[in-house]
Amino acid sequence: MVHEPQEIDNDSFFEMAEDDVYENEVDNRGRWLTVAMVLLATIVAIFLCVLGIRQLSEANQNKGYEDKSWVMSGTYVDLTPDLQTKSNVAIYSGAVPADDQLKEITYVSNLNDSKKIQPGETVQFRGTQNGSVEGDFDKDVDALLAKTGDHQVEVVRTGEKGSLKPVTSSLVSQQQIMGWASLIGAVVVFAAGVFAAIFLNRRARAEEDLD
């Protein structure tokens, strides 16, 4: 008895191949989606962490100066050696803010002896940025003038022009709230990204099992 050769159903073969390719594409797309989701959550979480740490650091620096500080402008005068490192700091000159609270108050600096000052009087102070030559320093800066003792003030921090403002209780509270909120938000965002990725993976596997 002679057996006739069976014909191969080419259409069925190509349909199965196409199904396999489609399933692979879906799997790969799902994997890339979960990876992208975790990566995005990580990036956002890192950004929020940096923001939160910065806000808390600024709040910590401002503690103790609440409602007893002023901002004055300073203009570059000269260079002087830093007191703690081998680099230089700039000397700036600026006018004391016109506030009666600063009348006959003692001004303390690391450049000259302490002296009584008047509102509007010109004083000199050290910048808090380090460098080597004149070109390393800003020509104009903001300086935070704050009460640091009984009836005495001194420049406690300098920064780029327009970057500083008087420290208030509400400012410190706002910085603390924003700092902790950012850190908590970082944890929430990262956790949400991980859980979403796990959920997508489980759903993809469930769909595979049904197929």
C-alpha positions as a printed NumPy array, in Angstrom:
array([[  0.   ,   0.   ,   0.   ],
       [  1.489,   3.335,  -1.074],
       [  1.105,   6.343,   1.265],
       [  0.641,   9.647,  -0.451],
       [  2.833,  12.423,   0.953],
       [  0.963,  14.861,   3.173],
       [  0.868,  18.416,   2.012],
       [  2.222,  21.016,   4.411],
       [ -0.238,  23.764,   5.195],
       [  1.96 ,  26.759,   4.505],
       [ -0.735,  29.22 ,   5.527],
       [ -1.015,  27.691,   8.999],
       [  2.759,  27.653,   9.365],
       [  3.12 ,  31.352,   8.557],
       [  0.176,  32.251,  10.773],
       [  1.866,  30.502,  13.719],
       [  5.138,  32.276,  12.948],
       [  3.369,  35.621,  12.801],
       [  1.672,  34.921,  16.129],
       [  5.045,  34.132,  17.72 ],
       [  6.565,  37.345,  16.366],
       [  3.587,  39.358,  17.617],
       [  3.789,  37.806,  21.081],
       [  7.514,  38.527,  21.244],
       [  6.915,  42.126,  20.239],
       [  4.233,  42.476,  22.928],
       [  6.527,  40.91 ,  25.54 ],
       [  9.412,  43.184,  24.611],
       [  7.159,  46.213,  24.608],
       [  5.879,  45.286,  28.064],
       [  9.386,  44.803,  29.422],
       [ 10.585,  48.125,  28.029],
       [  7.514,  49.837,  29.447],
       [  8.184,  48.521,  32.948],
       [ 11.889,  49.431,  32.729],
       [ 11.028,  52.926,  31.501],
       [  8.487,  53.342,  34.288],
       [ 10.981,  52.381,  37.018],
       [ 13.684,  54.559,  35.425],
       [ 11.368,  57.573,  35.247],
       [ 10.256,  57.073,  38.862],
       [ 13.915,  56.836,  39.926],
       [ 14.875,  60.056,  38.123],
       [ 11.937,  61.982,  39.609],
       [ 12.672,  60.55 ,  43.069],
       [ 16.336,  61.608,  42.866],
       [ 15.303,  65.12 ,  41.789],
       [ 12.883,  65.381,  44.724],
       [ 15.544,  64.086,  47.133],
       [ 18.049,  66.702,  45.978],
       [ 15.404,  69.42 ,  46.245],
       [ 14.354,  68.25 ,  49.703],
       [ 17.912,  68.046,  51.058],
       [ 18.68 ,  71.491,  49.666],
       [ 15.592,  73.021,  51.29 ],
       [ 16.345,  71.424,  54.661],
       [ 19.984,  72.534,  54.437],
       [ 18.936,  76.125,  53.761],
       [ 16.444,  75.985,  56.637],
       [ 19.202,  74.747,  58.942],
       [ 21.534,  77.554,  57.812],
       [ 18.823,  80.15 ,  58.46 ],
       [ 17.924,  78.917,  61.937],
       [ 18.787,  81.464,  64.587],
       [ 18.486,  84.429,  62.211],
       [ 14.68 ,  84.513,  62.026],
       [ 13.253,  88.054,  62.054],
       [ 16.624,  89.604,  62.883],
       [ 18.446,  89.804,  59.56 ],
       [ 18.787,  92.178,  56.64 ],
       [ 20.12 ,  91.936,  53.081],
       [ 22.678,  94.462,  51.883],
       [ 24.407,  94.836,  48.52 ],
       [ 28.181,  94.635,  48.23 ],
       [ 30.654,  95.773,  45.572],
       [ 34.05 ,  94.144,  45.021],
       [ 37.008,  95.999,  46.56 ],
       [ 39.992,  93.643,  46.878],
       [ 41.205,  90.129,  47.686],
       [ 42.359,  88.792,  51.05 ],
       [ 43.577,  85.353,  52.195],
       [ 40.908,  83.021,  53.536],
       [ 41.104,  82.362,  57.274],
       [ 40.733,  78.585,  56.952],
       [ 42.129,  77.587,  53.556],
       [ 45.021,  78.568,  51.296],
       [ 42.677,  80.215,  48.807],
       [ 41.428,  83.808,  48.744],
       [ 38.129,  85.503,  49.48 ],
       [ 36.899,  88.828,  48.176],
       [ 36.437,  91.978,  50.195],
       [ 33.202,  93.827,  49.472],
       [ 31.918,  97.244,  50.436],
       [ 28.258,  97.96 ,  51.098],
       [ 25.866, 100.314,  52.855],
       [ 24.124,  99.24 ,  56.062],
       [ 20.327,  99.016,  55.52 ],
       [ 18.288, 102.034,  56.6  ],
       [ 16.649, 100.5  ,  59.655],
       [ 16.434, 102.127,  63.099],
       [ 17.18 ,  98.73 ,  64.666],
       [ 20.722,  99.109,  63.313],
       [ 21.319, 102.485,  64.937],
       [ 24.359, 102.447,  67.24 ],
       [ 24.654,  98.664,  66.925],
       [ 28.06 ,  96.964,  66.998],
       [ 29.308,  95.715,  63.645],
       [ 31.653,  92.71 ,  63.867],
       [ 33.892,  91.707,  60.954],
       [ 37.056,  89.711,  60.3  ],
       [ 38.661,  92.682,  58.569],
       [ 38.715,  95.432,  61.178],
       [ 37.978,  95.957,  64.832],
       [ 34.343,  95.949,  65.934],
       [ 32.701,  99.361,  65.843],
       [ 29.398, 101.121,  66.32 ],
       [ 27.575, 101.783,  63.063],
       [ 24.64 , 103.82 ,  61.818],
       [ 21.983, 102.964,  59.174],
       [ 23.292, 103.864,  55.728],
       [ 26.942, 103.745,  56.813],
       [ 29.395, 102.021,  54.46 ],
       [ 31.16 ,  98.929,  55.833],
       [ 33.428,  96.247,  54.421],
       [ 32.983,  92.494,  54.746],
       [ 34.435,  89.22 ,  53.53 ],
       [ 32.692,  87.194,  50.873],
       [ 31.959,  83.555,  51.654],
       [ 33.01 ,  82.246,  48.221],
       [ 36.576,  81.013,  47.684],
       [ 38.843,  81.574,  44.692],
       [ 42.342,  82.559,  43.617],
       [ 42.228,  85.654,  41.406],
       [ 39.881,  88.593,  40.974],
       [ 38.128,  86.978,  38.038],
       [ 36.909,  84.138,  40.28 ],
       [ 34.596,  86.468,  42.195],
       [ 31.377,  88.322,  41.437],
       [ 31.673,  92.088,  41.231],
       [ 28.353,  92.536,  43.034],
       [ 26.886,  90.288,  45.715],
       [ 24.141,  90.098,  48.301],
       [ 25.166,  89.833,  51.952],
       [ 23.019,  88.563,  54.823],
       [ 23.562,  90.872,  57.785],
       [ 22.259,  89.257,  60.972],
       [ 22.234,  89.708,  64.729],
       [ 24.672,  87.196,  66.181],
       [ 24.812,  88.415,  69.767],
       [ 23.6  ,  91.007,  72.207],
       [ 23.33 ,  94.219,  70.208],
       [ 25.803,  93.123,  67.54 ],
       [ 25.534,  92.201,  63.856],
       [ 27.799,  90.66 ,  61.247],
       [ 27.688,  89.36 ,  57.682],
       [ 27.026,  85.633,  57.983],
       [ 26.627,  84.695,  54.33 ],
       [ 27.032,  86.143,  50.851],
       [ 25.598,  85.045,  47.525],
       [ 24.921,  86.107,  43.967],
       [ 23.138,  89.419,  43.572],
       [ 19.405,  88.901,  44.044],
       [ 19.797,  85.428,  45.586],
       [ 19.334,  86.331,  49.276],
       [ 16.443,  87.72 ,  51.288],
       [ 15.902,  88.47 ,  54.984],
       [ 15.273,  85.381,  57.095],
       [ 11.82 ,  85.169,  58.662],
       [ 10.116,  82.514,  60.768],
       [  7.702,  81.815,  57.921],
       [ 10.605,  81.376,  55.462],
       [ 12.302,  78.778,  57.671],
       [  8.994,  76.948,  58.229],
       [  8.297,  76.985,  54.492],
       [ 11.751,  75.578,  53.717],
       [ 11.298,  72.806,  56.281],
       [  7.83 ,  71.9  ,  54.972],
       [  9.009,  71.884,  51.359],
       [ 12.084,  69.867,  52.296],
       [ 10.205,  67.096,  54.098],
       [  7.392,  67.127,  51.53 ],
       [  9.95 ,  66.624,  48.737],
       [ 11.625,  63.725,  50.547],
       [  8.29 ,  62.051,  51.265],
       [  7.242,  62.68 ,  47.672],
       [ 10.451,  61.004,  46.459],
       [  9.595,  57.856,  48.427],
       [  5.999,  57.858,  47.173],
       [  6.988,  58.381,  43.529],
       [  9.624,  55.636,  43.605],
       [  7.282,  53.184,  45.348],
       [  4.488,  53.991,  42.882],
       [  6.823,  53.355,  39.946],
       [  7.949,  49.992,  41.344],
       [  4.408,  48.844,  42.154],
       [  3.168,  49.919,  38.716],
       [  5.983,  47.94 ,  37.072],
       [  5.138,  44.863,  39.17 ],
       [  1.463,  45.199,  38.274],
       [  2.208,  45.425,  34.544],
       [  4.465,  42.381,  34.731],
       [  1.852,  40.312,  36.524],
       [ -0.871,  41.352,  34.098],
       [  1.349,  40.476,  31.14 ],
       [  2.047,  37.028,  32.596],
       [ -1.646,  36.461,  33.28 ],
       [ -2.465,  37.291,  29.679],
       [  0.224,  34.869,  28.498],
       [ -1.257,  32.096,  30.633],
       [ -4.723,  32.717,  29.167],
       [ -3.324,  32.529,  25.65 ]])
